Amino acid sequence: MKSEMDAMGMDERQRQAWYRANRAVLMLVGVLWIGLIVRGLLAGGRPWFLIAMVPVLALVRLACYRWYLNRP
């Protein structure tokens, strides 16, 4: 399967930088998500949707990982 990195003709150094950039963005999104949950709790509300989506997204990620792992 051709990845976006293959399509762009990235060498190994560029691939590693791409992976690091993706990881940094995911960590930033996680921090922002936690911030939204904390803001909702401090405002006196209960951000149930945000809280419930954490394990849901983790399960989606696991399902995608297993699906890609078992593909030839």
PQR file with spaces between the fields and no chain letter, atoms N, CA, C, O and H, PARSE charges and radii, in Angstrom:
ATOM       1  N    MET     1       0.847   -1.171    0.000 -0.4000 1.5000
ATOM       2  CA   MET     1       0.000    0.000    0.000 -0.0000 2.0000
ATOM       3  C    MET     1       0.893    1.235    0.000  0.5500 1.7000
ATOM       4  O    MET     1       1.829    1.342    0.793 -0.5500 1.4000
ATOM       5  N    LYS     2       0.594    2.149   -0.887 -0.4000 1.5000
ATOM       6  CA   LYS     2       1.391    3.358   -1.000 -0.0000 2.0000
ATOM       7  C    LYS     2       0.893    4.398    0.005  0.5500 1.7000
ATOM       8  O    LYS     2      -0.293    4.727    0.039 -0.5500 1.4000
ATOM       9  H    LYS     2      -0.166    2.062   -1.531  0.4000 1.0000
ATOM      10  N    SER     3       1.803    4.902    0.812 -0.4000 1.5000
ATOM      11  CA   SER     3       1.430    5.905    1.815 -0.0000 2.0000
ATOM      12  C    SER     3       1.655    7.307    1.254  0.5500 1.7000
ATOM      13  O    SER     3       2.225    7.482    0.177 -0.5500 1.4000
ATOM      14  H    SER     3       2.767    4.635    0.785  0.4000 1.0000
ATOM      15  N    GLU     4       1.200    8.283    2.002 -0.4000 1.5000
ATOM      16  CA   GLU     4       1.412    9.665    1.584 -0.0000 2.0000
ATOM      17  C    GLU     4       2.894    9.995    1.541  0.5500 1.7000
ATOM      18  O    GLU     4       3.331   10.834    0.753 -0.5500 1.4000
ATOM      19  H    GLU     4       0.738    8.140    2.877  0.4000 1.0000
ATOM      20  N    MET     5       3.670    9.325    2.401 -0.4000 1.5000
ATOM      21  CA   MET     5       5.108    9.566    2.412 -0.0000 2.0000
ATOM      22  C    MET     5       5.758    9.008    1.150  0.5500 1.7000
ATOM      23  O    MET     5       6.691    9.601    0.611 -0.5500 1.4000
ATOM      24  H    MET     5       3.315    8.643    3.041  0.4000 1.0000
ATOM      25  N    ASP     6       5.257    7.856    0.680 -0.4000 1.5000
ATOM      26  CA   ASP     6       5.755    7.302   -0.573 -0.0000 2.0000
ATOM      27  C    ASP     6       5.395    8.204   -1.749  0.5500 1.7000
ATOM      28  O    ASP     6       6.214    8.441   -2.637 -0.5500 1.4000
ATOM      29  H    ASP     6       4.498    7.374    1.118  0.4000 1.0000
ATOM      30  N    ALA     7       4.163    8.704   -1.745 -0.4000 1.5000
ATOM      31  CA   ALA     7       3.698    9.570   -2.831 -0.0000 2.0000
ATOM      32  C    ALA     7       4.524   10.853   -2.907  0.5500 1.7000
ATOM      33  O    ALA     7       4.736   11.397   -3.990 -0.5500 1.4000
ATOM      34  H    ALA     7       3.498    8.511   -1.024  0.4000 1.0000
ATOM      35  N    MET     8       4.986   11.330   -1.754 -0.4000 1.5000
ATOM      36  CA   MET     8       5.779   12.558   -1.725 -0.0000 2.0000
ATOM      37  C    MET     8       7.272   12.282   -1.897  0.5500 1.7000
ATOM      38  O    MET     8       8.073   13.214   -1.957 -0.5500 1.4000
ATOM      39  H    MET     8       4.814   10.888   -0.874  0.4000 1.0000
ATOM      40  N    GLY     9       7.645   11.009   -1.977 -0.4000 1.5000
ATOM      41  CA   GLY     9       9.049   10.648   -2.188 -0.0000 2.0000
ATOM      42  C    GLY     9       9.953   11.002   -1.019  0.5500 1.7000
ATOM      43  O    GLY     9      11.074   11.470   -1.216 -0.5500 1.4000
ATOM      44  H    GLY     9       6.994   10.251   -1.928  0.4000 1.0000
ATOM      45  N    MET    10       9.469   10.781    0.192 -0.4000 1.5000
ATOM      46  CA   MET    10      10.249   11.136    1.383 -0.0000 2.0000
ATOM      47  C    MET    10      11.351   10.109    1.645  0.5500 1.7000
ATOM      48  O    MET    10      11.162    8.904    1.474 -0.5500 1.4000
ATOM      49  H    MET    10       8.557   10.401    0.352  0.4000 1.0000
ATOM      50  N    ASP    11      12.500   10.621    2.063 -0.4000 1.5000
ATOM      51  CA   ASP    11      13.549    9.721    2.519 -0.0000 2.0000
ATOM      52  C    ASP    11      13.322    9.418    3.999  0.5500 1.7000
ATOM      53  O    ASP    11      12.362    9.907    4.595 -0.5500 1.4000
ATOM      54  H    ASP    11      12.653   11.599    2.203  0.4000 1.0000
ATOM      55  N    GLU    12      14.198    8.617    4.588 -0.4000 1.5000
ATOM      56  CA   GLU    12      14.005    8.173    5.977 -0.0000 2.0000
ATOM      57  C    GLU    12      14.004    9.338    6.965  0.5500 1.7000
ATOM      58  O    GLU    12      13.221    9.339    7.916 -0.5500 1.4000
ATOM      59  H    GLU    12      14.978    8.219    4.105  0.4000 1.0000
ATOM      60  N    ARG    13      14.861   10.317    6.755 -0.4000 1.5000
ATOM      61  CA   ARG    13      14.916   11.484    7.649 -0.0000 2.0000
ATOM      62  C    ARG    13      13.615   12.267    7.593  0.5500 1.7000
ATOM      63  O    ARG    13      13.107   12.710    8.623 -0.5500 1.4000
ATOM      64  H    ARG    13      15.497   10.317    5.982  0.4000 1.0000
ATOM      65  N    GLN    14      13.078   12.437    6.396 -0.4000 1.5000
ATOM      66  CA   GLN    14      11.816   13.156    6.244 -0.0000 2.0000
ATOM      67  C    GLN    14      10.654   12.369    6.845  0.5500 1.7000
ATOM      68  O    GLN    14       9.743   12.955    7.429 -0.5500 1.4000
ATOM      69  H    GLN    14      13.491   12.077    5.559  0.4000 1.0000
ATOM      70  N    ARG    15      10.685   11.039    6.703 -0.4000 1.5000
ATOM      71  CA   ARG    15       9.643   10.200    7.297 -0.0000 2.0000
ATOM      72  C    ARG    15       9.638   10.325    8.817  0.5500 1.7000
ATOM      73  O    ARG    15       8.576   10.434    9.431 -0.5500 1.4000
ATOM      74  H    ARG    15      11.426   10.563    6.229  0.4000 1.0000
ATOM      75  N    GLN    16      10.821   10.310    9.420 -0.4000 1.5000
ATOM      76  CA   GLN    16      10.907   10.449   10.869 -0.0000 2.0000
ATOM      77  C    GLN    16      10.384   11.811   11.318  0.5500 1.7000
ATOM      78  O    GLN    16       9.700   11.911   12.337 -0.5500 1.4000
ATOM      79  H    GLN    16      11.683   10.221    8.922  0.4000 1.0000
ATOM      80  N    ALA    17      10.702   12.854   10.563 -0.4000 1.5000
ATOM      81  CA   ALA    17      10.194   14.189   10.893 -0.0000 2.0000
ATOM      82  C    ALA    17       8.671   14.224   10.770  0.5500 1.7000
ATOM      83  O    ALA    17       8.002   14.870   11.577 -0.5500 1.4000
ATOM      84  H    ALA    17      11.258   12.773    9.735  0.4000 1.0000
ATOM      85  N    TRP    18       8.117   13.537    9.770 -0.4000 1.5000
ATOM      86  CA   TRP    18       6.665   13.473    9.581 -0.0000 2.0000
ATOM      87  C    TRP    18       6.006   12.776   10.769  0.5500 1.7000
ATOM      88  O    TRP    18       4.997   13.247   11.295 -0.5500 1.4000
ATOM      89  H    TRP    18       8.661   13.013    9.115  0.4000 1.0000
ATOM      90  N    TYR    19       6.584   11.654   11.185 -0.4000 1.5000
ATOM      91  CA   TYR    19       6.048   10.938   12.341 -0.0000 2.0000
ATOM      92  C    TYR    19       6.111   11.792   13.603  0.5500 1.7000
ATOM      93  O    TYR    19       5.160   11.817   14.385 -0.5500 1.4000
ATOM      94  H    TYR    19       7.404   11.272   10.758  0.4000 1.0000
ATOM      95  N    ARG    20       7.217   12.486   13.805 -0.4000 1.5000
ATOM      96  CA   ARG    20       7.349   13.351   14.985 -0.0000 2.0000
ATOM      97  C    ARG    20       6.345   14.493   14.945  0.5500 1.7000
ATOM      98  O    ARG    20       5.768   14.850   15.973 -0.5500 1.4000
ATOM      99  H    ARG    20       7.990   12.466   13.170  0.4000 1.0000
ATOM     100  N    ALA    21       6.132   15.070   13.763 -0.4000 1.5000
ATOM     101  CA   ALA    21       5.151   16.149   13.632 -0.0000 2.0000
ATOM     102  C    ALA    21       3.747   15.628   13.941  0.5500 1.7000
ATOM     103  O    ALA    21       2.976   16.300   14.626 -0.5500 1.4000
ATOM     104  H    ALA    21       6.600   14.780   12.928  0.4000 1.0000
ATOM     105  N    ASN    22       3.411   14.443   13.446 -0.4000 1.5000
ATOM     106  CA   ASN    22       2.105   13.852   13.737 -0.0000 2.0000
ATOM     107  C    ASN    22       1.944   13.597   15.230  0.5500 1.7000
ATOM     108  O    ASN    22       0.881   13.861   15.793 -0.5500 1.4000
ATOM     109  H    ASN    22       4.037   13.896   12.890  0.4000 1.0000
ATOM     110  N    ARG    23       2.978   13.092   15.867 -0.4000 1.5000
ATOM     111  CA   ARG    23       2.920   12.829   17.306 -0.0000 2.0000
ATOM     112  C    ARG    23       2.733   14.131   18.085  0.5500 1.7000
ATOM     113  O    ARG    23       1.952   14.180   19.035 -0.5500 1.4000
ATOM     114  H    ARG    23       3.841   12.878   15.410  0.4000 1.0000
ATOM     115  N    ALA    24       3.445   15.179   17.686 -0.4000 1.5000
ATOM     116  CA   ALA    24       3.323   16.466   18.378 -0.0000 2.0000
ATOM     117  C    ALA    24       1.911   17.028   18.239  0.5500 1.7000
ATOM     118  O    ALA    24       1.357   17.567   19.197 -0.5500 1.4000
ATOM     119  H    ALA    24       4.080   15.139   16.915  0.4000 1.0000
ATOM     120  N    VAL    25       1.333   16.902   17.056 -0.4000 1.5000
ATOM     121  CA   VAL    25      -0.028   17.407   16.853 -0.0000 2.0000
ATOM     122  C    VAL    25      -1.015   16.610   17.688  0.5500 1.7000
ATOM     123  O    VAL    25      -1.923   17.193   18.280 -0.5500 1.4000
ATOM     124  H    VAL    25       1.783   16.464   16.277  0.4000 1.0000
ATOM     125  N    LEU    26      -0.862   15.291   17.752 -0.4000 1.5000
ATOM     126  CA   LEU    26      -1.756   14.474   18.563 -0.0000 2.0000
ATOM     127  C    LEU    26      -1.636   14.816   20.046  0.5500 1.7000
ATOM     128  O    LEU    26      -2.638   14.835   20.760 -0.5500 1.4000
ATOM     129  H    LEU    26      -0.124   14.817   17.271  0.4000 1.0000
ATOM     130  N    MET    27      -0.428   15.083   20.509 -0.4000 1.5000
ATOM     131  CA   MET    27      -0.263   15.477   21.909 -0.0000 2.0000
ATOM     132  C    MET    27      -0.909   16.828   22.168  0.5500 1.7000
ATOM     133  O    MET    27      -1.526   17.025   23.215 -0.5500 1.4000
ATOM     134  H    MET    27       0.387   15.067   19.929  0.4000 1.0000
ATOM     135  N    LEU    28      -0.779   17.762   21.234 -0.4000 1.5000
ATOM     136  CA   LEU    28      -1.413   19.065   21.377 -0.0000 2.0000
ATOM     137  C    LEU    28      -2.931   18.930   21.430  0.5500 1.7000
ATOM     138  O    LEU    28      -3.582   19.563   22.261 -0.5500 1.4000
ATOM     139  H    LEU    28      -0.278   17.603   20.384  0.4000 1.0000
ATOM     140  N    VAL    29      -3.492   18.114   20.555 -0.4000 1.5000
ATOM     141  CA   VAL    29      -4.935   17.886   20.564 -0.0000 2.0000
ATOM     142  C    VAL    29      -5.364   17.272   21.902  0.5500 1.7000
ATOM     143  O    VAL    29      -6.406   17.641   22.445 -0.5500 1.4000
ATOM     144  H    VAL    29      -2.963   17.599   19.881  0.4000 1.0000
ATOM     145  N    GLY    30      -4.572   16.344   22.431 -0.4000 1.5000
ATOM     146  CA   GLY    30      -4.887   15.740   23.721 -0.0000 2.0000
ATOM     147  C    GLY    30      -4.886   16.759   24.848  0.5500 1.7000
ATOM     148  O    GLY    30      -5.771   16.743   25.703 -0.5500 1.4000
ATOM     149  H    GLY    30      -3.726   16.045   21.989  0.4000 1.0000
ATOM     150  N    VAL    31      -3.903   17.639   24.854 -0.4000 1.5000
ATOM     151  CA   VAL    31      -3.837   18.677   25.894 -0.0000 2.0000
ATOM     152  C    VAL    31      -5.030   19.630   25.765  0.5500 1.7000
ATOM     153  O    VAL    31      -5.629   20.020   26.767 -0.5500 1.4000
ATOM     154  H    VAL    31      -3.184   17.652   24.160  0.4000 1.0000
ATOM     155  N    LEU    32      -5.367   20.000   24.533 -0.4000 1.5000
ATOM     156  CA   LEU    32      -6.530   20.875   24.339 -0.0000 2.0000
ATOM     157  C    LEU    32      -7.814   20.178   24.773  0.5500 1.7000
ATOM     158  O    LEU    32      -8.689   20.811   25.364 -0.5500 1.4000
ATOM     159  H    LEU    32      -4.880   19.683   23.719  0.4000 1.0000
ATOM     160  N    TRP    33      -7.937   18.907   24.491 -0.4000 1.5000
ATOM     161  CA   TRP    33      -9.128   18.138   24.879 -0.0000 2.0000
ATOM     162  C    TRP    33      -9.266   18.109   26.399  0.5500 1.7000
ATOM     163  O    TRP    33     -10.347   18.336   26.943 -0.5500 1.4000
ATOM     164  H    TRP    33      -7.226   18.393   24.011  0.4000 1.0000
ATOM     165  N    ILE    34      -8.149   17.825   27.075 -0.4000 1.5000
ATOM     166  CA   ILE    34      -8.170   17.817   28.538 -0.0000 2.0000
ATOM     167  C    ILE    34      -8.515   19.208   29.064  0.5500 1.7000
ATOM     168  O    ILE    34      -9.254   19.336   30.040 -0.5500 1.4000
ATOM     169  H    ILE    34      -7.271   17.641   26.633  0.4000 1.0000
ATOM     170  N    GLY    35      -7.985   20.247   28.423 -0.4000 1.5000
ATOM     171  CA   GLY    35      -8.316   21.610   28.815 -0.0000 2.0000
ATOM     172  C    GLY    35      -9.804   21.910   28.671  0.5500 1.7000
ATOM     173  O    GLY    35     -10.386   22.587   29.520 -0.5500 1.4000
ATOM     174  H    GLY    35      -7.385   20.142   27.630  0.4000 1.0000
ATOM     175  N    LEU    36     -10.417   21.416   27.612 -0.4000 1.5000
ATOM     176  CA   LEU    36     -11.859   21.616   27.432 -0.0000 2.0000
ATOM     177  C    LEU    36     -12.656   20.887   28.509  0.5500 1.7000
ATOM     178  O    LEU    36     -13.662   21.401   28.999 -0.5500 1.4000
ATOM     179  H    LEU    36      -9.945   20.867   26.923  0.4000 1.0000
ATOM     180  N    ILE    37     -12.204   19.693   28.873 -0.4000 1.5000
ATOM     181  CA   ILE    37     -12.877   18.950   29.938 -0.0000 2.0000
ATOM     182  C    ILE    37     -12.756   19.705   31.264  0.5500 1.7000
ATOM     183  O    ILE    37     -13.743   19.862   31.984 -0.5500 1.4000
ATOM     184  H    ILE    37     -11.387   19.276   28.474  0.4000 1.0000
ATOM     185  N    VAL    38     -11.561   20.166   31.581 -0.4000 1.5000
ATOM     186  CA   VAL    38     -11.344   20.894   32.834 -0.0000 2.0000
ATOM     187  C    VAL    38     -12.155   22.192   32.837  0.5500 1.7000
ATOM     188  O    VAL    38     -12.756   22.543   33.852 -0.5500 1.4000
ATOM     189  H    VAL    38     -10.760   20.039   30.996  0.4000 1.0000
ATOM     190  N    ARG    39     -12.174   22.900   31.717 -0.4000 1.5000
ATOM     191  CA   ARG    39     -12.949   24.138   31.635 -0.0000 2.0000
ATOM     192  C    ARG    39     -14.436   23.866   31.867  0.5500 1.7000
ATOM     193  O    ARG    39     -15.112   24.619   32.567 -0.5500 1.4000
ATOM     194  H    ARG    39     -11.685   22.614   30.892  0.4000 1.0000
ATOM     195  N    GLY    40     -14.931   22.793   31.278 -0.4000 1.5000
ATOM     196  CA   GLY    40     -16.332   22.430   31.487 -0.0000 2.0000
ATOM     197  C    GLY    40     -16.626   22.093   32.934  0.5500 1.7000
ATOM     198  O    GLY    40     -17.671   22.469   33.464 -0.5500 1.4000
ATOM     199  H    GLY    40     -14.382   22.181   30.709  0.4000 1.0000
ATOM     200  N    LEU    41     -15.702   21.380   33.578 -0.4000 1.5000
ATOM     201  CA   LEU    41     -15.894   21.037   34.988 -0.0000 2.0000
ATOM     202  C    LEU    41     -15.830   22.266   35.879  0.5500 1.7000
ATOM     203  O    LEU    41     -16.619   22.392   36.816 -0.5500 1.4000
ATOM     204  H    LEU    41     -14.853   21.075   33.147  0.4000 1.0000
ATOM     205  N    LEU    42     -14.908   23.168   35.601 -0.4000 1.5000
ATOM     206  CA   LEU    42     -14.783   24.388   36.408 -0.0000 2.0000
ATOM     207  C    LEU    42     -15.960   25.328   36.204  0.5500 1.7000
ATOM     208  O    LEU    42     -16.283   26.113   37.095 -0.5500 1.4000
ATOM     209  H    LEU    42     -14.267   23.066   34.840  0.4000 1.0000
ATOM     210  N    ALA    43     -16.603   25.261   35.049 -0.4000 1.5000
ATOM     211  CA   ALA    43     -17.765   26.110   34.782 -0.0000 2.0000
ATOM     212  C    ALA    43     -19.018   25.562   35.445  0.5500 1.7000
ATOM     213  O    ALA    43     -20.090   26.159   35.347 -0.5500 1.4000
ATOM     214  H    ALA    43     -16.340   24.622   34.325  0.4000 1.0000
ATOM     215  N    GLY    44     -18.886   24.435   36.116 -0.4000 1.5000
ATOM     216  CA   GLY    44     -20.023   23.868   36.820 -0.0000 2.0000
ATOM     217  C    GLY    44     -20.812   22.866   36.009  0.5500 1.7000
ATOM     218  O    GLY    44     -21.748   22.255   36.523 -0.5500 1.4000
ATOM     219  H    GLY    44     -18.015   23.950   36.196  0.4000 1.0000
ATOM     220  N    GLY    45     -20.459   22.690   34.776 -0.4000 1.5000
ATOM     221  CA   GLY    45     -21.161   21.726   33.930 -0.0000 2.0000
ATOM     222  C    GLY    45     -20.487   20.375   33.958  0.5500 1.7000
ATOM     223  O    GLY    45     -19.464   20.185   34.615 -0.5500 1.4000
ATOM     224  H    GLY    45     -19.699   23.187   34.358  0.4000 1.0000
ATOM     225  N    ARG    46     -21.055   19.466   33.257 -0.4000 1.5000
ATOM     226  CA   ARG    46     -20.459   18.143   33.116 -0.0000 2.0000
ATOM     227  C    ARG    46     -20.281   17.856   31.625  0.5500 1.7000
ATOM     228  O    ARG    46     -21.254   17.555   30.933 -0.5500 1.4000
ATOM     229  H    ARG    46     -21.887   19.620   32.722  0.4000 1.0000
ATOM     230  N    PRO    47     -19.056   17.945   31.132 -0.5600 1.5000
ATOM     231  CA   PRO    47     -18.810   17.723   29.706  0.2800 2.0000
ATOM     232  C    PRO    47     -18.814   16.227   29.365  0.5500 1.7000
ATOM     233  O    PRO    47     -17.784   15.662   28.997 -0.5500 1.4000
ATOM     234  N    TRP    48     -19.981   15.600   29.493 -0.4000 1.5000
ATOM     235  CA   TRP    48     -20.079   14.150   29.318 -0.0000 2.0000
ATOM     236  C    TRP    48     -19.624   13.702   27.940  0.5500 1.7000
ATOM     237  O    TRP    48     -18.971   12.668   27.807 -0.5500 1.4000
ATOM     238  H    TRP    48     -20.818   16.059   29.792  0.4000 1.0000
ATOM     239  N    PHE    49     -19.964   14.473   26.914 -0.4000 1.5000
ATOM     240  CA   PHE    49     -19.561   14.076   25.566 -0.0000 2.0000
ATOM     241  C    PHE    49     -18.046   14.000   25.444  0.5500 1.7000
ATOM     242  O    PHE    49     -17.510   13.025   24.917 -0.5500 1.4000
ATOM     243  H    PHE    49     -20.495   15.313   27.022  0.4000 1.0000
ATOM     244  N    LEU    50     -17.354   15.031   25.932 -0.4000 1.5000
ATOM     245  CA   LEU    50     -15.891   15.042   25.849 -0.0000 2.0000
ATOM     246  C    LEU    50     -15.280   13.900   26.645  0.5500 1.7000
ATOM     247  O    LEU    50     -14.335   13.250   26.199 -0.5500 1.4000
ATOM     248  H    LEU    50     -17.790   15.823   26.360  0.4000 1.0000
ATOM     249  N    ILE    51     -15.833   13.665   27.827 -0.4000 1.5000
ATOM     250  CA   ILE    51     -15.308   12.593   28.683 -0.0000 2.0000
ATOM     251  C    ILE    51     -15.578   11.226   28.047  0.5500 1.7000
ATOM     252  O    ILE    51     -14.705   10.359   28.044 -0.5500 1.4000
ATOM     253  H    ILE    51     -16.601   14.192   28.189  0.4000 1.0000
ATOM     254  N    ALA    52     -16.783   11.035   27.511 -0.4000 1.5000
ATOM     255  CA   ALA    52     -17.143    9.741   26.923 -0.0000 2.0000
ATOM     256  C    ALA    52     -16.366    9.455   25.647  0.5500 1.7000
ATOM     257  O    ALA    52     -16.136    8.293   25.315 -0.5500 1.4000
ATOM     258  H    ALA    52     -17.493   11.740   27.513  0.4000 1.0000
ATOM     259  N    MET    53     -15.962   10.484   24.933 -0.4000 1.5000
ATOM     260  CA   MET    53     -15.266   10.271   23.665 -0.0000 2.0000
ATOM     261  C    MET    53     -13.823    9.804   23.845  0.5500 1.7000
ATOM     262  O    MET    53     -13.237    9.272   22.903 -0.5500 1.4000
ATOM     263  H    MET    53     -16.149   11.428   25.203  0.4000 1.0000
ATOM     264  N    VAL    54     -13.244    9.987   25.010 -0.4000 1.5000
ATOM     265  CA   VAL    54     -11.861    9.547   25.233 -0.0000 2.0000
ATOM     266  C    VAL    54     -11.740    8.034   25.033  0.5500 1.7000
ATOM     267  O    VAL    54     -10.931    7.612   24.206 -0.5500 1.4000
ATOM     268  H    VAL    54     -13.721   10.420   25.775  0.4000 1.0000
ATOM     269  N    PRO    55     -12.498    7.198   25.742 -0.5600 1.5000
ATOM     270  CA   PRO    55     -12.372    5.757   25.500  0.2800 2.0000
ATOM     271  C    PRO    55     -12.917    5.336   24.138  0.5500 1.7000
ATOM     272  O    PRO    55     -12.432    4.366   23.554 -0.5500 1.4000
ATOM     273  N    VAL    56     -13.918    6.051   23.623 -0.4000 1.5000
ATOM     274  CA   VAL    56     -14.456    5.710   22.302 -0.0000 2.0000
ATOM     275  C    VAL    56     -13.379    5.895   21.234  0.5500 1.7000
ATOM     276  O    VAL    56     -13.188    5.022   20.387 -0.5500 1.4000
ATOM     277  H    VAL    56     -14.311    6.839   24.097  0.4000 1.0000
ATOM     278  N    LEU    57     -12.687    7.010   21.270 -0.4000 1.5000
ATOM     279  CA   LEU    57     -11.622    7.245   20.296 -0.0000 2.0000
ATOM     280  C    LEU    57     -10.466    6.278   20.490  0.5500 1.7000
ATOM     281  O    LEU    57      -9.826    5.885   19.514 -0.5500 1.4000
ATOM     282  H    LEU    57     -12.842    7.719   21.958  0.4000 1.0000
ATOM     283  N    ALA    58     -10.185    5.888   21.717 -0.4000 1.5000
ATOM     284  CA   ALA    58      -9.146    4.892   21.964 -0.0000 2.0000
ATOM     285  C    ALA    58      -9.532    3.551   21.338  0.5500 1.7000
ATOM     286  O    ALA    58      -8.683    2.863   20.771 -0.5500 1.4000
ATOM     287  H    ALA    58     -10.704    6.207   22.510  0.4000 1.0000
ATOM     288  N    LEU    59     -10.806    3.179   21.439 -0.4000 1.5000
ATOM     289  CA   LEU    59     -11.262    1.931   20.824 -0.0000 2.0000
ATOM     290  C    LEU    59     -11.221    2.007   19.301  0.5500 1.7000
ATOM     291  O    LEU    59     -10.884    1.024   18.642 -0.5500 1.4000
ATOM     292  H    LEU    59     -11.496    3.738   21.900  0.4000 1.0000
ATOM     293  N    VAL    60     -11.558    3.151   18.743 -0.4000 1.5000
ATOM     294  CA   VAL    60     -11.472    3.329   17.290 -0.0000 2.0000
ATOM     295  C    VAL    60     -10.024    3.200   16.835  0.5500 1.7000
ATOM     296  O    VAL    60      -9.735    2.573   15.816 -0.5500 1.4000
ATOM     297  H    VAL    60     -11.831    3.950   19.278  0.4000 1.0000
ATOM     298  N    ARG    61      -9.123    3.797   17.600 -0.4000 1.5000
ATOM     299  CA   ARG    61      -7.698    3.698   17.257 -0.0000 2.0000
ATOM     300  C    ARG    61      -7.229    2.250   17.320  0.5500 1.7000
ATOM     301  O    ARG    61      -6.500    1.796   16.439 -0.5500 1.4000
ATOM     302  H    ARG    61      -9.357    4.306   18.428  0.4000 1.0000
ATOM     303  N    LEU    62      -7.641    1.522   18.357 -0.4000 1.5000
ATOM     304  CA   LEU    62      -7.274    0.114   18.480 -0.0000 2.0000
ATOM     305  C    LEU    62      -7.845   -0.701   17.320  0.5500 1.7000
ATOM     306  O    LEU    62      -7.154   -1.552   16.760 -0.5500 1.4000
ATOM     307  H    LEU    62      -8.233    1.891   19.073  0.4000 1.0000
ATOM     308  N    ALA    63      -9.083   -0.447   16.965 -0.4000 1.5000
ATOM     309  CA   ALA    63      -9.699   -1.175   15.852 -0.0000 2.0000
ATOM     310  C    ALA    63      -8.960   -0.892   14.547  0.5500 1.7000
ATOM     311  O    ALA    63      -8.708   -1.810   13.767 -0.5500 1.4000
ATOM     312  H    ALA    63      -9.644    0.245   17.420  0.4000 1.0000
ATOM     313  N    CYS    64      -8.614    0.359   14.307 -0.4000 1.5000
ATOM     314  CA   CYS    64      -7.858    0.694   13.094 -0.0000 2.0000
ATOM     315  C    CYS    64      -6.488    0.042   13.105  0.5500 1.7000
ATOM     316  O    CYS    64      -6.032   -0.468   12.081 -0.5500 1.4000
ATOM     317  H    CYS    64      -8.818    1.105   14.941  0.4000 1.0000
ATOM     318  N    TYR    65      -5.830    0.055   14.250 -0.4000 1.5000
ATOM     319  CA   TYR    65      -4.514   -0.572   14.358 -0.0000 2.0000
ATOM     320  C    TYR    65      -4.593   -2.053   14.017  0.5500 1.7000
ATOM     321  O    TYR    65      -3.788   -2.559   13.236 -0.5500 1.4000
ATOM     322  H    TYR    65      -6.200    0.469   15.082  0.4000 1.0000
ATOM     323  N    ARG    66      -5.563   -2.746   14.602 -0.4000 1.5000
ATOM     324  CA   ARG    66      -5.704   -4.187   14.341 -0.0000 2.0000
ATOM     325  C    ARG    66      -6.077   -4.448   12.886  0.5500 1.7000
ATOM     326  O    ARG    66      -5.608   -5.420   12.294 -0.5500 1.4000
ATOM     327  H    ARG    66      -6.217   -2.335   15.236  0.4000 1.0000
ATOM     328  N    TRP    67      -6.912   -3.596   12.306 -0.4000 1.5000
ATOM     329  CA   TRP    67      -7.305   -3.784   10.914 -0.0000 2.0000
ATOM     330  C    TRP    67      -6.094   -3.607   10.001  0.5500 1.7000
ATOM     331  O    TRP    67      -5.875   -4.420    9.103 -0.5500 1.4000
ATOM     332  H    TRP    67      -7.293   -2.807   12.788  0.4000 1.0000
ATOM     333  N    TYR    68      -5.305   -2.552   10.221 -0.4000 1.5000
ATOM     334  CA   TYR    68      -4.102   -2.328    9.405 -0.0000 2.0000
ATOM     335  C    TYR    68      -3.045   -3.402    9.670  0.5500 1.7000
ATOM     336  O    TYR    68      -2.309   -3.778    8.759 -0.5500 1.4000
ATOM     337  H    TYR    68      -5.483   -1.891   10.951  0.4000 1.0000
ATOM     338  N    LEU    69      -2.964   -3.889   10.884 -0.4000 1.5000
ATOM     339  CA   LEU    69      -1.984   -4.911   11.224 -0.0000 2.0000
ATOM     340  C    LEU    69      -2.256   -6.210   10.469  0.5500 1.7000
ATOM     341  O    LEU    69      -1.321   -6.903   10.068 -0.5500 1.4000
ATOM     342  H    LEU    69      -3.562   -3.584   11.624  0.4000 1.0000
ATOM     343  N    ASN    70      -3.527   -6.540   10.275 -0.4000 1.5000
ATOM     344  CA   ASN    70      -3.885   -7.807    9.629 -0.0000 2.0000
ATOM     345  C    ASN    70      -4.011   -7.705    8.120  0.5500 1.7000
ATOM     346  O    ASN    70      -4.287   -8.709    7.462 -0.5500 1.4000
ATOM     347  H    ASN    70      -4.286   -5.977   10.601  0.4000 1.0000
ATOM     348  N    ARG    71      -3.819   -6.539    7.561 -0.4000 1.5000
ATOM     349  CA   ARG    71      -3.877   -6.397    6.099 -0.0000 2.0000
ATOM     350  C    ARG    71      -2.560   -6.857    5.498  0.5500 1.7000
ATOM     351  O    ARG    71      -1.497   -6.664    6.089 -0.5500 1.4000
ATOM     352  H    ARG    71      -3.595   -5.724    8.096  0.4000 1.0000
ATOM     353  N    PRO    72      -2.632   -7.463    4.327 -0.5600 1.5000
ATOM     354  CA   PRO    72      -1.366   -7.908    3.671  0.2800 2.0000
ATOM     355  C    PRO    72      -0.543   -6.772    3.155  0.5500 1.7000
ATOM     356  O    PRO    72       0.528   -6.992    2.590 -0.5500 1.4000
